[in-house]
Amino acid sequence: MKVGLIRCMQTEDTCQGGTCLKVVKEKTLAFAGLDEDVELVGVVTCGGCPGKRAIPRAMTMVKNGADTIAFASCITRGNPFGFPCPHAKQMMDAVRAKLGTDIRIIDYTH
């Protein structure tokens, strides 16, 4: 599995993404139980609210080898602040629609 990670631009000042990187590397939480190797091929932000830049950024990561797009928990679960993105569902639905069913989508990391 080759993963492209999309994280929240609003949290990048206070979160370096360490937990997301750790769960990918150690294959825990959202990546638990995978028999295949997991390689992180890119990390980008959504581009800021309302997350429209996530679509072309996901497309670029797929073009560069990602077969899976993971949305960081800062977007979908609000980690570490407890405030999920109000645009998360719309953003993820738009990315899914654009990339099609051949690309796996993971809706959280930890």
TIRO-2110 file (N, C-alpha, C; in Angstrom, 1 decimal):
// TIRO-2110
0.9, -1.2, 0.0, N, 1, A
0.0, 0.0, 0.0, CA, 1, A
0.9, 1.2, 0.0, C, 1, A
0.6, 2.2, -0.9, N, 2, A
1.3, 3.4, -1.0, CA, 2, A
0.3, 4.5, -0.6, C, 2, A
0.6, 5.2, 0.5, N, 3, A
-0.3, 6.1, 1.1, CA, 3, A
0.1, 7.6, 0.9, C, 3, A
-0.9, 8.3, 0.5, N, 4, A
-0.8, 9.8, 0.5, CA, 4, A
-1.7, 10.3, 1.6, C, 4, A
-1.1, 11.1, 2.5, N, 5, A
-1.8, 11.6, 3.7, CA, 5, A
-2.2, 13.1, 3.5, C, 5, A
-3.5, 13.4, 3.8, N, 6, A
-4.0, 14.7, 3.7, CA, 6, A
-4.3, 15.1, 5.1, C, 6, A
-3.7, 16.2, 5.6, N, 7, A
-3.9, 16.7, 6.9, CA, 7, A
-4.5, 18.1, 6.9, C, 7, A
-5.0, 18.6, 8.0, N, 8, A
-5.6, 19.9, 8.2, CA, 8, A
-4.6, 21.0, 8.2, C, 8, A
-4.8, 22.0, 7.4, N, 9, A
-3.9, 23.1, 7.3, CA, 9, A
-4.0, 23.9, 8.6, C, 9, A
-5.1, 24.0, 9.3, N, 10, A
-5.3, 24.8, 10.5, CA, 10, A
-4.5, 24.2, 11.7, C, 10, A
-4.2, 22.9, 11.6, N, 11, A
-3.5, 22.4, 12.8, CA, 11, A
-2.0, 22.3, 12.6, C, 11, A
-1.5, 22.6, 11.4, N, 12, A
-0.1, 22.4, 11.2, CA, 12, A
0.9, 23.3, 12.1, C, 12, A
0.4, 24.4, 12.6, N, 13, A
1.2, 25.2, 13.5, CA, 13, A
1.4, 24.5, 14.9, C, 13, A
0.5, 23.6, 15.3, N, 14, A
0.6, 23.0, 16.6, CA, 14, A
0.8, 21.5, 16.5, C, 14, A
0.7, 20.9, 15.4, N, 15, A
0.9, 19.4, 15.2, CA, 15, A
1.8, 19.1, 14.1, C, 15, A
2.9, 18.5, 14.3, N, 16, A
3.8, 18.1, 13.3, CA, 16, A
3.5, 16.8, 12.5, C, 16, A
2.4, 16.2, 13.0, N, 17, A
1.9, 15.0, 12.3, CA, 17, A
2.6, 13.7, 12.8, C, 17, A
3.3, 13.8, 14.0, N, 18, A
4.0, 12.7, 14.5, CA, 18, A
3.2, 11.4, 14.7, C, 18, A
2.0, 11.6, 15.3, N, 19, A
1.2, 10.4, 15.5, CA, 19, A
0.7, 9.8, 14.2, C, 19, A
0.3, 10.6, 13.3, N, 20, A
0.0, 10.0, 11.9, CA, 20, A
1.1, 9.2, 11.3, C, 20, A
2.3, 9.8, 11.3, N, 21, A
3.5, 9.2, 10.8, CA, 21, A
3.8, 7.9, 11.5, C, 21, A
3.6, 7.9, 12.8, N, 22, A
3.9, 6.7, 13.6, CA, 22, A
2.9, 5.5, 13.3, C, 22, A
1.6, 5.8, 13.2, N, 23, A
0.7, 4.8, 12.9, CA, 23, A
0.9, 4.2, 11.5, C, 23, A
1.3, 5.0, 10.6, N, 24, A
1.6, 4.5, 9.3, CA, 24, A
2.8, 3.5, 9.4, C, 24, A
3.9, 4.0, 10.0, N, 25, A
5.1, 3.2, 10.1, CA, 25, A
4.9, 1.9, 10.9, C, 25, A
4.2, 2.0, 12.0, N, 26, A
4.0, 0.8, 12.8, CA, 26, A
2.8, 0.0, 12.5, C, 26, A
2.0, 0.4, 11.5, N, 27, A
0.8, -0.3, 11.1, CA, 27, A
-0.1, -0.6, 12.3, C, 27, A
-0.5, 0.5, 12.9, N, 28, A
-1.4, 0.4, 14.0, CA, 28, A
-2.7, 1.3, 13.7, C, 28, A
-3.6, 1.2, 14.6, N, 29, A
-4.9, 2.0, 14.5, CA, 29, A
-5.5, 1.8, 13.1, C, 29, A
-5.6, 2.9, 12.3, N, 30, A
-6.3, 2.7, 11.0, CA, 30, A
-5.5, 1.8, 10.1, C, 30, A
-4.3, 1.5, 10.3, N, 31, A
-3.5, 0.6, 9.5, CA, 31, A
-3.2, -0.7, 10.1, C, 31, A
-3.9, -1.0, 11.2, N, 32, A
-3.7, -2.3, 11.9, CA, 32, A
-4.3, -3.5, 11.0, C, 32, A
-3.7, -4.6, 11.1, N, 33, A
-4.2, -5.8, 10.4, CA, 33, A
-3.8, -5.9, 9.0, C, 33, A
-3.0, -5.0, 8.5, N, 34, A
-2.7, -5.0, 7.1, CA, 34, A
-1.5, -6.0, 6.9, C, 34, A
-1.6, -6.9, 5.9, N, 35, A
-0.5, -7.9, 5.7, CA, 35, A
0.5, -7.2, 4.7, C, 35, A
0.1, -6.2, 4.0, N, 36, A
1.0, -5.6, 3.0, CA, 36, A
1.9, -4.6, 3.6, C, 36, A
3.0, -4.3, 3.0, N, 37, A
3.8, -3.2, 3.4, CA, 37, A
3.1, -1.9, 3.2, C, 37, A
3.4, -0.9, 4.1, N, 38, A
2.8, 0.4, 4.0, CA, 38, A
3.9, 1.4, 3.8, C, 38, A
3.8, 2.2, 2.7, N, 39, A
4.8, 3.2, 2.4, CA, 39, A
4.1, 4.5, 2.3, C, 39, A
4.6, 5.5, 3.0, N, 40, A
4.1, 6.9, 2.9, CA, 40, A
4.7, 7.6, 1.7, C, 40, A
3.9, 8.0, 0.8, N, 41, A
4.5, 8.6, -0.5, CA, 41, A
4.3, 10.1, -0.5, C, 41, A
3.5, 10.6, 0.4, N, 42, A
3.3, 12.1, 0.3, CA, 42, A
2.5, 12.5, 1.5, C, 42, A
2.7, 13.8, 1.9, N, 43, A
2.0, 14.4, 3.0, CA, 43, A
1.7, 15.8, 2.5, C, 43, A
0.4, 16.2, 2.5, N, 44, A
0.0, 17.5, 2.1, CA, 44, A
-1.1, 18.0, 3.1, C, 44, A
-1.4, 19.3, 3.0, N, 45, A
-2.6, 19.8, 3.7, CA, 45, A
-3.7, 19.9, 2.8, C, 45, A
-4.9, 20.1, 3.3, N, 46, A
-6.1, 20.2, 2.5, CA, 46, A
-6.1, 21.6, 1.7, C, 46, A
-5.2, 22.4, 2.1, N, 47, A
-5.1, 23.7, 1.5, CA, 47, A
-5.8, 24.8, 2.2, C, 47, A
-6.5, 24.5, 3.3, N, 48, A
-7.3, 25.5, 4.0, CA, 48, A
-8.8, 25.3, 3.7, C, 48, A
-9.6, 25.9, 4.6, N, 49, A
-11.0, 25.8, 4.4, CA, 49, A
-11.5, 26.4, 3.1, C, 49, A
-12.4, 25.7, 2.4, N, 50, A
-13.2, 24.6, 2.8, CA, 50, A
-12.6, 23.2, 2.3, C, 50, A
-11.3, 23.2, 2.0, N, 51, A
-10.7, 21.9, 1.6, CA, 51, A
-10.7, 21.6, 0.2, C, 51, A
-11.0, 22.5, -0.7, N, 52, A
-11.1, 22.3, -2.1, CA, 52, A
-9.8, 21.8, -2.7, C, 52, A
-8.7, 22.3, -2.2, N, 53, A
-7.4, 21.9, -2.7, CA, 53, A
-7.0, 20.5, -2.4, C, 53, A
-7.8, 19.8, -1.6, N, 54, A
-7.5, 18.4, -1.3, CA, 54, A
-7.7, 17.6, -2.5, C, 54, A
-8.6, 18.0, -3.4, N, 55, A
-8.9, 17.2, -4.6, CA, 55, A
-7.7, 17.2, -5.6, C, 55, A
-7.1, 18.3, -6.0, N, 56, A
-6.0, 18.2, -6.9, CA, 56, A
-4.7, 17.7, -6.2, C, 56, A
-4.6, 17.9, -4.9, N, 57, A
-3.5, 17.4, -4.2, CA, 57, A
-3.5, 15.9, -4.1, C, 57, A
-4.7, 15.3, -3.9, N, 58, A
-4.9, 13.9, -3.8, CA, 58, A
-4.6, 13.3, -5.2, C, 58, A
-5.1, 14.0, -6.3, N, 59, A
-4.8, 13.5, -7.6, CA, 59, A
-3.3, 13.5, -7.9, C, 59, A
-2.6, 14.5, -7.5, N, 60, A
-1.2, 14.5, -7.7, CA, 60, A
-0.5, 13.4, -7.0, C, 60, A
-0.9, 13.1, -5.7, N, 61, A
-0.3, 12.0, -5.0, CA, 61, A
-0.6, 10.6, -5.7, C, 61, A
-1.8, 10.5, -6.3, N, 62, A
-2.1, 9.2, -7.0, CA, 62, A
-1.2, 9.2, -8.3, C, 62, A
-1.1, 10.3, -9.0, N, 63, A
-0.3, 10.3, -10.2, CA, 63, A
1.2, 9.9, -9.8, C, 63, A
1.6, 10.3, -8.6, N, 64, A
3.0, 10.0, -8.2, CA, 64, A
3.1, 8.6, -7.4, C, 64, A
2.1, 7.8, -7.5, N, 65, A
2.2, 6.4, -7.0, CA, 65, A
1.3, 6.0, -5.9, C, 65, A
0.6, 6.9, -5.2, N, 66, A
-0.3, 6.6, -4.1, CA, 66, A
-1.5, 5.7, -4.6, C, 66, A
-1.8, 4.6, -3.9, N, 67, A
-2.9, 3.8, -4.2, CA, 67, A
-4.0, 4.0, -3.1, C, 67, A
-3.6, 4.8, -2.1, N, 68, A
-4.5, 5.0, -0.9, CA, 68, A
-4.4, 6.4, -0.5, C, 68, A
-5.5, 7.1, -0.2, N, 69, A
-5.5, 8.4, 0.4, CA, 69, A
-6.0, 8.3, 1.8, C, 69, A
-5.2, 8.7, 2.7, N, 70, A
-5.7, 8.7, 4.1, CA, 70, A
-5.9, 10.2, 4.6, C, 70, A
-7.1, 10.4, 5.2, N, 71, A
-7.4, 11.7, 5.8, CA, 71, A
-7.0, 11.6, 7.2, C, 71, A
-6.1, 12.5, 7.6, N, 72, A
-5.6, 12.5, 9.0, CA, 72, A
-6.7, 12.8, 10.0, C, 72, A
-6.5, 12.3, 11.2, N, 73, A
-7.6, 12.4, 12.2, CA, 73, A
-7.9, 13.9, 12.6, C, 73, A
-7.0, 14.8, 12.3, N, 74, A
-7.3, 16.2, 12.6, CA, 74, A
-8.4, 16.7, 11.8, C, 74, A
-8.6, 16.1, 10.6, N, 75, A
-9.7, 16.4, 9.7, CA, 75, A
-11.0, 15.7, 10.2, C, 75, A
-11.0, 14.4, 10.3, N, 76, A
-12.2, 13.7, 10.5, CA, 76, A
-12.6, 13.5, 12.0, C, 76, A
-11.6, 13.6, 12.9, N, 77, A
-12.0, 13.4, 14.3, CA, 77, A
-11.6, 14.6, 15.2, C, 77, A
-11.0, 15.5, 14.6, N, 78, A
-10.7, 16.7, 15.3, CA, 78, A
-9.5, 16.6, 16.3, C, 78, A
-8.7, 15.6, 16.2, N, 79, A
-7.5, 15.4, 17.0, CA, 79, A
-6.5, 16.4, 16.6, C, 79, A
-5.8, 17.0, 17.5, N, 80, A
-5.8, 16.9, 18.9, CA, 80, A
-6.7, 17.8, 19.7, C, 80, A
-7.5, 18.6, 19.0, N, 81, A
-8.3, 19.7, 19.6, CA, 81, A
-9.7, 19.4, 19.9, C, 81, A
-10.2, 18.3, 19.3, N, 82, A
-11.6, 18.0, 19.6, CA, 82, A
-12.5, 18.7, 18.7, C, 82, A
-12.0, 19.3, 17.6, N, 83, A
-12.9, 20.1, 16.7, CA, 83, A
-12.7, 19.5, 15.2, C, 83, A
-13.5, 18.6, 14.8, N, 84, A
-13.4, 18.0, 13.4, CA, 84, A
-13.7, 19.1, 12.4, C, 84, A
-13.1, 18.9, 11.3, N, 85, A
-13.4, 19.9, 10.2, CA, 85, A
-14.9, 19.8, 9.8, C, 85, A
-15.5, 21.0, 9.7, N, 86, A
-16.9, 21.1, 9.3, CA, 86, A
-17.1, 20.7, 7.8, C, 86, A
-16.0, 20.7, 7.1, N, 87, A
-16.1, 20.3, 5.6, CA, 87, A
-15.6, 18.9, 5.3, C, 87, A
-15.3, 18.1, 6.4, N, 88, A
-14.6, 16.8, 6.2, CA, 88, A
-15.4, 15.9, 5.2, C, 88, A
-16.7, 15.7, 5.5, N, 89, A
-17.5, 14.8, 4.7, CA, 89, A
-17.6, 15.3, 3.2, C, 89, A
-17.8, 16.6, 3.0, N, 90, A
-17.9, 17.1, 1.6, CA, 90, A
-16.5, 16.9, 0.9, C, 90, A
-15.5, 17.2, 1.6, N, 91, A
-14.1, 17.1, 1.1, CA, 91, A
-13.8, 15.7, 0.7, C, 91, A
-14.1, 14.7, 1.6, N, 92, A
-13.8, 13.3, 1.4, CA, 92, A
-14.7, 12.8, 0.2, C, 92, A
-15.9, 13.2, 0.2, N, 93, A
-16.8, 12.7, -0.9, CA, 93, A
-16.3, 13.3, -2.2, C, 93, A
-15.9, 14.5, -2.3, N, 94, A
-15.3, 15.1, -3.5, CA, 94, A
-14.1, 14.3, -4.0, C, 94, A
-13.2, 14.0, -3.1, N, 95, A
-12.0, 13.3, -3.4, CA, 95, A
-12.3, 11.9, -3.9, C, 95, A
-13.3, 11.2, -3.2, N, 96, A
-13.7, 9.9, -3.7, CA, 96, A
-14.3, 9.9, -5.1, C, 96, A
-15.1, 10.9, -5.3, N, 97, A
-15.8, 11.0, -6.6, CA, 97, A
-14.7, 11.3, -7.7, C, 97, A
-13.7, 12.1, -7.4, N, 98, A
-12.7, 12.4, -8.4, CA, 98, A
-11.8, 11.2, -8.7, C, 98, A
-11.4, 10.5, -7.7, N, 99, A
-10.4, 9.4, -7.8, CA, 99, A
-11.0, 8.1, -8.2, C, 99, A
-12.3, 7.9, -8.0, N, 100, A
-12.9, 6.6, -8.4, CA, 100, A
-12.7, 5.5, -7.4, C, 100, A
-13.2, 4.4, -7.7, N, 101, A
-13.2, 3.3, -6.8, CA, 101, A
-11.9, 2.5, -6.7, C, 101, A
-10.9, 2.7, -7.6, N, 102, A
-9.7, 2.0, -7.6, CA, 102, A
-8.7, 2.5, -6.5, C, 102, A
-9.0, 3.7, -6.0, N, 103, A
-8.1, 4.3, -5.0, CA, 103, A
-8.8, 4.1, -3.6, C, 103, A
-8.1, 3.5, -2.7, N, 104, A
-8.6, 3.2, -1.4, CA, 104, A
-8.6, 4.6, -0.6, C, 104, A
-9.7, 4.8, 0.2, N, 105, A
-9.8, 6.0, 1.1, CA, 105, A
-9.8, 5.5, 2.5, C, 105, A
-9.0, 6.1, 3.3, N, 106, A
-9.0, 5.8, 4.8, CA, 106, A
-9.4, 7.1, 5.4, C, 106, A
-10.5, 7.0, 6.3, N, 107, A
-11.0, 8.3, 6.8, CA, 107, A
-10.5, 8.8, 8.1, C, 107, A
-9.5, 8.1, 8.6, N, 108, A
-8.8, 8.6, 9.8, CA, 108, A
-7.5, 7.9, 10.0, C, 108, A
-6.6, 8.4, 10.8, N, 109, A
-5.4, 7.7, 11.1, CA, 109, A
-5.2, 7.2, 12.5, C, 109, A
-5.7, 8.0, 13.5, N, 110, A
-5.6, 7.5, 14.9, CA, 110, A
-6.7, 8.0, 15.7, C, 110, A
END
